[in-house]
Amino acid sequence: MENGNLVKLLEQLREEIRETDAVDEKGAGLLRGLDEDIRELLMKTSTDTELIPKTDFQRVEDAFFHFEATHPKLTALLSRLLESLSNAGI
């Protein structure tokens, strides 16, 4: 995955996270953690070409399954990220 595409997708995810409301306590924790992970990735993306293999994406999967039925737009973005990572062999 090219860094430009990754950055765009991560920025879209952060925006959607900020706009997501009406979540339970577990969901709020997942969103906070996911937002922190994305912020860190965005800070590193421009300089670290080995960024993706060092990153644990378990929280992305957890958030995907937690919000699957209640937040379709967020889930769609998470799905795109997971699919892109899978296509990149990660």
ABEGO torsion letter per residue (X at the ends): XBAAAAAAAAAAAAAAAAABBGBBAAAAAAAAAAAAAAAAAAAAAAABAAAAAABBAAAAAAAAAAAAAABAAAAAAAAAAAAAAAAAGX
